[in-house]
Each structure stands twice: as C-alpha cells, then as structure tokens.
C-alpha cells in the first residue's frame, strides 16, 4: 500500500517512513511545499494530512491532487508517531 504524508515535522521524516514500513506500506513524506506537488505525489492509496503543521495552501493543493487520483484522504491534527500508527492500524490492517 502506498501512502503520502503531507505535513509533519522535518526531524520526523525518517520516523514516519520507518513506522510505515512496519505496516508494509511505502511512504512519501512532504513537510515543505513542493513546486511540482502534482507530479511528485504519484498515485497513493492513502493521503495523510497532518493539519497542525502544514500551511493552508499546501493542504488545498494536496487535497486537489488526492481527490483527482481517488486516494483516501485522512486528516490528523496531531503529527506524532502514535497518531500515524493509529491511522495505519485503522486503514492498513485488514
């Protein structure tokens, strides 16, 4: 399962990816705005938005692209590792 995480803390990027690996998911993490967001997102199964640590413009760009691709969109106000684990437990485990 592929996951794109938008937002979060720069120092947590490796932690987010490691947590996703534990749940057999491949993750791309974007903590800063990308010029070509549409092309770098790819076609994720789940788009996770950490809304507390991301700009409104970045959220709207990610939502636009995620909806076009048919990705499941999950919002979380917290950008902690445990919040990510809870999201993955809910959406990645059958």
PyMOL commands that set and color helices and strands:
alter all, ss='L'
color gray80, all
select helices_A, chain A and resi 10-22+37-41+51-53+56-69+81-92
alter helices_A, ss='H'
color red, helices_A
select strands_A, chain A and resi 2-7+26-30+46-50+72-76
alter strands_A, ss='S'
color yellow, strands_A
deselect
rebuild
show_as cartoon
